[in-house]
Amino acid sequence: MIAYASRDGRAQLYQGDSRDLSAIPTGSVGVILTSPPYWVSDRGRASADRYARSLATGFGREWRRVLAKDGDVWLVVGDRHDGREWVGFDALIAGWLRRTGWRLQSKGIWAETGSRERWDNRINYLLRFRKAGNRVRPAGATLCWMLPLPRTHPESIWDATPDQVLRALLLASRRRGAVLDPFCGAGTVGRVALAAGREWIGVERDPRMARLTARRLKMARCP
């Protein structure tokens, strides 16, 4: 992996495949907050189920290793209508993660207003998981927003999650340990986490996007 770091050491970035997080110590992460690449296909639920399985089995093993025992995993995942029906991504992903030792603890929704999709609103689920046996105490907050898609960096190829949604998820999560985004894109989670006083670790496979994140967060390539 190619590594970048901020001068103060509060931000680290790795350009590589996040199925391998060997550069991150076991149990050092307090929160995983990420938006995996959205499934975009009209091949139906079987294809969507394969995507959910690959996420849980291909990436979930390393998440378990680097995450603290009582750490949180927040996945921002978009649901889609495949031309015949709504796919129901929240149930598919929760089901596969449950099979691999995770338990769904909280669920929220961010509905895009003025969506560019052909359907009225695009639904984004906010799913909070913990390792089996580590429950979250119920809270009174309702995680629900109706917001437009925020402007992302002009050089980014990915859309961003609204800052206010990310801040709320971090506030509801474990306060100790770094925040990890294994699909960091243009570094929006990193910008919000650092502004909240958290340490941040990002992983991005696309070299161009990794360089963009490093530049946005004032990080230099490590020797």
C-alpha positions as CSV (number, residue, x, y, z in Angstrom):
1,M,0.0,0.0,0.0
2,I,1.0,3.6,-0.6
3,A,0.7,5.6,2.6
4,Y,0.1,9.3,3.3
5,A,0.0,11.1,6.7
6,S,-0.8,14.5,8.0
7,R,2.0,16.4,9.7
8,D,0.4,16.1,13.1
9,G,-0.2,12.4,12.7
10,R,-4.0,12.6,13.2
11,A,-4.8,11.5,9.7
12,Q,-3.5,8.5,7.7
13,L,-4.4,7.4,4.2
14,Y,-3.6,4.2,2.4
15,Q,-4.0,3.7,-1.3
16,G,-4.9,0.1,-1.8
17,D,-7.6,-2.6,-1.5
18,S,-9.4,-2.4,1.9
19,R,-9.8,-6.1,2.0
20,D,-6.3,-6.0,3.3
21,L,-6.0,-3.7,6.4
22,S,-2.7,-5.2,7.6
23,A,-1.2,-1.8,8.1
24,I,-3.8,-1.0,10.8
25,P,-3.3,-2.6,14.3
26,T,-5.8,-5.0,15.7
27,G,-8.5,-3.4,17.9
28,S,-7.3,0.2,17.2
29,V,-10.4,1.5,15.4
30,G,-13.3,2.9,17.4
31,V,-15.7,3.6,14.5
32,I,-15.9,2.4,10.9
33,L,-18.0,5.0,9.0
34,T,-18.2,4.4,5.3
35,S,-20.3,4.4,2.2
36,P,-19.4,1.4,0.0
37,P,-19.6,1.8,-3.7
38,Y,-23.3,1.7,-4.5
39,W,-24.7,-1.3,-6.4
40,V,-25.9,-0.1,-9.8
41,S,-27.5,-2.8,-11.8
42,D,-30.9,-3.9,-13.1
43,R,-30.2,-7.6,-12.8
44,G,-32.5,-8.1,-9.8
45,R,-32.3,-9.2,-6.2
46,A,-30.0,-12.2,-6.9
47,S,-27.3,-9.8,-8.2
48,A,-27.9,-7.5,-5.2
49,D,-27.6,-10.4,-2.8
50,R,-24.2,-11.4,-4.3
51,Y,-23.1,-7.8,-3.8
52,A,-24.2,-7.9,-0.1
53,R,-22.5,-11.2,0.4
54,S,-19.2,-10.0,-1.1
55,L,-19.3,-6.9,1.2
56,A,-19.8,-9.1,4.3
57,T,-17.4,-11.8,3.5
58,G,-14.8,-9.9,1.5
59,F,-14.4,-6.9,3.8
60,G,-16.1,-7.8,7.1
61,R,-13.3,-10.1,8.3
62,E,-10.8,-7.3,8.4
63,W,-13.4,-4.9,9.9
64,R,-13.7,-7.4,12.8
65,R,-10.0,-7.5,13.4
66,V,-9.2,-3.8,13.4
67,L,-12.4,-2.7,15.3
68,A,-12.5,-2.4,19.1
69,K,-14.6,-4.9,20.9
70,D,-17.4,-2.3,21.5
71,G,-16.7,-0.4,18.3
72,D,-19.3,0.6,15.8
73,V,-19.7,0.0,12.1
74,W,-21.9,2.5,10.2
75,L,-22.7,1.7,6.6
76,V,-24.4,4.3,4.4
77,V,-26.0,2.2,1.6
78,G,-28.3,3.3,-1.1
79,D,-31.5,1.3,-1.9
80,R,-32.5,1.1,-5.6
81,H,-35.4,0.3,-7.8
82,D,-34.2,-2.1,-10.4
83,G,-37.0,-1.4,-12.8
84,R,-39.3,-4.1,-11.3
85,E,-39.2,-3.5,-7.6
86,W,-37.3,-1.9,-4.7
87,V,-34.3,-4.2,-3.9
88,G,-34.4,-3.8,-0.1
89,F,-30.6,-3.4,0.4
90,D,-30.9,-2.9,4.2
91,A,-32.3,-6.4,4.7
92,L,-29.8,-8.0,2.3
93,I,-26.7,-6.4,3.9
94,A,-28.0,-6.9,7.5
95,G,-28.7,-10.6,6.7
96,W,-25.2,-11.3,5.4
97,L,-23.5,-9.4,8.1
98,R,-25.5,-11.3,10.7
99,R,-24.3,-14.6,9.2
100,T,-20.7,-13.4,9.6
101,G,-21.0,-12.4,13.3
102,W,-22.5,-8.9,13.3
103,R,-25.7,-7.6,14.8
104,L,-27.8,-4.6,13.5
105,Q,-28.2,-2.1,16.3
106,S,-29.6,1.1,14.7
107,K,-31.2,2.0,11.4
108,G,-31.7,5.5,10.0
109,I,-32.6,7.0,6.7
110,W,-31.4,9.8,4.5
111,A,-33.8,10.5,1.7
112,E,-32.4,12.6,-1.2
113,T,-34.7,15.4,-2.2
114,G,-34.6,16.6,-5.7
115,S,-33.0,13.3,-6.7
116,R,-31.5,12.9,-10.2
117,E,-32.9,9.4,-10.2
118,R,-36.0,8.6,-12.2
119,W,-37.8,7.7,-8.9
120,D,-39.1,10.5,-6.6
121,N,-36.7,10.0,-3.7
122,R,-33.5,8.0,-3.5
123,I,-33.4,6.2,-0.1
124,N,-30.1,5.8,1.7
125,Y,-30.0,3.6,4.7
126,L,-27.8,4.3,7.8
127,L,-27.0,0.9,9.3
128,R,-25.2,0.5,12.6
129,F,-23.6,-2.8,13.4
130,R,-21.7,-4.2,16.4
131,K,-19.9,-7.5,16.9
132,A,-22.3,-10.2,18.2
133,G,-22.7,-9.9,22.0
134,N,-22.1,-6.1,22.1
135,R,-25.3,-4.2,22.2
136,V,-26.0,-0.5,22.0
137,R,-28.2,1.1,24.7
138,P,-31.4,2.5,23.0
139,A,-31.3,6.3,22.5
140,G,-34.1,8.8,21.9
141,A,-32.6,10.3,18.7
142,T,-34.3,9.5,15.4
143,L,-31.9,9.2,12.6
144,C,-33.9,10.6,9.7
145,W,-33.1,13.3,7.2
146,M,-34.6,14.7,4.0
147,L,-31.7,16.5,2.3
148,P,-30.5,17.3,-1.2
149,L,-27.4,15.5,-2.5
150,P,-24.5,17.7,-1.3
151,R,-21.9,19.1,-3.7
152,T,-18.9,17.0,-3.8
153,H,-15.4,18.1,-4.7
154,P,-15.3,19.0,-8.4
155,E,-12.6,16.4,-9.1
156,S,-14.4,13.6,-7.3
157,I,-16.1,10.8,-9.2
158,W,-18.3,9.9,-6.2
159,D,-21.2,11.6,-4.5
160,A,-20.9,12.6,-0.9
161,T,-23.0,12.0,2.2
162,P,-24.2,15.3,3.9
163,D,-21.9,16.6,6.6
164,Q,-24.8,16.8,9.2
165,V,-25.6,13.1,8.7
166,L,-21.9,12.1,9.3
167,R,-21.6,14.3,12.3
168,A,-24.7,12.8,13.9
169,L,-23.5,9.3,13.3
170,L,-20.1,10.0,14.9
171,L,-21.7,11.6,17.9
172,A,-23.8,8.5,18.4
173,S,-20.8,6.2,18.2
174,R,-17.9,5.1,20.4
175,R,-15.8,8.1,21.3
176,R,-12.4,6.4,21.7
177,G,-10.3,5.1,18.8
178,A,-9.7,6.2,15.3
179,V,-12.5,6.6,12.7
180,L,-11.8,4.4,9.7
181,D,-13.3,4.8,6.2
182,P,-12.3,1.8,4.1
183,F,-13.9,3.4,0.9
184,C,-12.9,6.9,1.5
185,G,-13.4,8.4,-2.0
186,A,-12.7,12.2,-1.8
187,G,-12.2,12.1,2.0
188,T,-15.5,13.7,3.2
189,V,-15.7,11.4,6.3
190,G,-12.1,12.3,7.0
191,R,-12.8,16.0,6.8
192,V,-15.8,15.7,9.2
193,A,-14.0,13.4,11.6
194,L,-10.9,15.6,11.9
195,A,-13.1,18.7,12.4
196,A,-14.8,16.8,15.3
197,G,-11.4,16.2,16.9
198,R,-11.2,12.5,15.9
199,E,-8.2,10.7,14.4
200,W,-9.0,9.3,11.0
201,I,-7.7,6.5,8.7
202,G,-8.8,6.2,5.1
203,V,-8.3,3.5,2.5
204,E,-9.0,4.2,-1.2
205,R,-8.3,1.9,-4.1
206,D,-8.4,4.5,-6.9
207,P,-5.0,6.2,-7.1
208,R,-6.4,9.5,-8.4
209,M,-9.0,9.7,-5.6
210,A,-6.3,8.9,-3.0
211,R,-4.2,11.7,-4.2
212,L,-7.2,14.1,-4.2
213,T,-8.0,13.1,-0.5
214,A,-4.3,13.6,0.5
215,R,-4.4,17.0,-1.1
216,R,-7.7,18.0,0.5
217,L,-6.6,16.9,4.0
218,K,-3.0,18.3,3.7
219,M,-1.3,14.9,3.8
220,A,2.1,14.0,2.4
221,R,3.2,10.7,1.0
222,C,5.2,8.7,3.5
223,P,8.8,7.7,2.5
